[in-house]
Amino acid sequence: MIDSIVPILIVTLGAGTPLIFAALGELVTEKSGVLNLGVEGMMLVGAVVAFITASNTGSLWLGVGAGLAAGTAIALIFAVLTLTLQANQVAAGLALAIFGAGFSAFVGKGYLGMALQSMPRGAPSLLSGVPLIGPILTELHPLVYLSWLLFAAVSWFLYKSRSGLVLRAAGESPTAAHSIGYPVIRIRYLATLFGGAMAGVAGAYLSLVNAPLWMEGMTAGRGWIALALVVFASWRPARVMLGAYLFGGVTITQFFAQGSGIGFASQAMSTLPYLATIVVLVLISRNLTLIRLNAPVSLGKPFHPDR
Amino acid sequence: MRLTLEPRLAPSARMRWLSPLVAAALTIVTGVILFSALGKNPLLAFHSFFVAPINSLNGLGELAIKASPLVLIALGLAVGFRANVWNIGAEGQLTMGAIVAGGIAIHYDGSGALLLPAMILAGALGGMAWAAIPAVLRTRFNANEILVSLMLTYVAQLVLSYLVHDPWRDPQGFNFPQSPLFPDTALYPILLEGTRLNAGALIPLLAVAAAWVFMRKSFLGYEMRVAGEAEEAARYAGFSATRAIWVGMLAGGAAAGLAGVGEIAGPLGQLLPTVSPGYGFAAIIVAFVGRLHPIGILCAGLLLALLYLGGDAAQIAINLPAAVSGLFQGVLLFYLLGADVLVNYRVRVVREDPHQRRAAAA
């Protein structure tokens, strides 16, 4: 019994991890009042830059760092457009998604189909002594642990720290936050860049850990699923974790389908994450009170301090 | 001394039309800089990207073939975008239109004359049906149409993949995942001998006229515009938000479905695992760059079609990855959104400290 559950658990935790990074990053961005629909694009750029860096340096962590930096850099384009130049956030987010797909395909051309040397995982071996779940803990990638750390940090920051309170104020009532002297635009810049950084890490996880290779469009909609997860979670970090692992579980059905060869099963299974996203969105969104109570009031609305 | 943005009293009509031109020019400049940075001769690269592809009759035909789906879909999307209905799943609706029309072409064996009209009708309905799902989920359950229509794009592509891998695979196709070639009666007739330009290119032209009449002359089009520009006013006037969503989604779905028929009954002539090189997404850019206006969309569609052709040509002539056209599409939209700031704001050079200025004014 345990023997069959352990691998499934490990794969599920692994599949949920990129969603956690991307969705928690987007959660912080949205809490500040900025709706960045470009998660998919930021993940793709993070994935390709991480892969190129890791395959040239042989270092997993340099790759992750490069993915983080790349995600931040392209989030900066979005931030300049929407926060400084007051562009429509929906349009700019779509632009980011399209640009990310094009940019990553362009710079990744020379790396298509190249496999990465297997990286040392470096999971702490002393964890194997933990009873019952020891074998799971040692099998997990360090980035899985970092995603848990990120969850703890984001939860603490948003709800226990003063800065988190200010960030939420910028998302709820930017005019009020501005009038008592908080730099709303700067807060939103930082939150947007943080979202980009985390999407970059999520992309790096996909191209370095999940399947160590680069493929055009390899995120396969995970960036959009992460956006749906934030709605599903009604903007609460703990529910993001729950949702990410639920979706991780749904995604891995594809692995089992692939074992059965090309046929109806394979494609039908592959549609599951997308159909599940739609079902979940419907179930959550139909509850208008839940959405109204939890969504940041000024989400997606531009704010200009001089007006 | 620093630059600040000062809100204009009214949006500048001149800048609204200037900004796409500025964006296009900046994109070309960026391209030339990028080519130079990659060690290519920028003049040669510019020529092989933007001039050589349309230097011949055949090239112009190819331009029209690429521009057709872009213009058609963008016109449909613009109807929704004007009312803030964000259908971004046109790629999936295109795929579904191609599937339904392709199914008819594969299974229909009556006399030829009705085959193509049946495919056109079925393709439009297929696209509309696929767009109706996000519409109903949005109007009944408030589910975000952006995410739902996008998720359905992946689903449609998987359905197509299944069909061409299994039940609709050409038995004589050496196991390639593709349907049999359609009979000639399932294809748009060629308009210009020596090119691939076919009668399917007339549909976007008709659609430009239809969209213009709809947006400018019909009451429903007016309602949609008010819904997008002044939500409160639309509600006060009793314009139905539900209807705006339905009209917006269905217009985009029908246009995308027709574009799907245009691909399989035009240049492709059969169903393949992928029937569109991202036309459904590029059309979003076309709609924005064309300012959601039919004539603007026609021009923007030709520009984006040229980017596609240039990408292919640059791959052959100067060995650049064809993905460069996707990169340029994104860059173009970035520049447009950036330049649009000048529609609502003017740039002012401020010499003194702004706080002092405000104090002096008070």
Interface residues (C-beta under 8 A of the other chain):
Chain A: L37 G41 I77 V80 L81 L85 Q86 A87 N88 V90 A91 A92 L94 A95 L96 I98 F99 G100 A101 G102 F103 A105 F106 K109 E216 A220 G221 W224 I225 L227 A228 V231 I262 G263 F264 Q267 A268 S270 T271 Y274 L275 T277 I278 L281 V282 S285 R286 L288 I291 H304 D306 R307
Chain B: L5 P7 W86 I88 L137 R140 F141 N142 A143 N144 I146 L147 V148 L150 M151 L152 Y154 V155 L158 V159 S161 Y162 H165 D166 F281 A282 I284 I285 F288 P321 A323 V324 S325 G326 L327 F328 Q329 G330 V331 L333 F334 L337 G338 D340 V341 N344 Y345
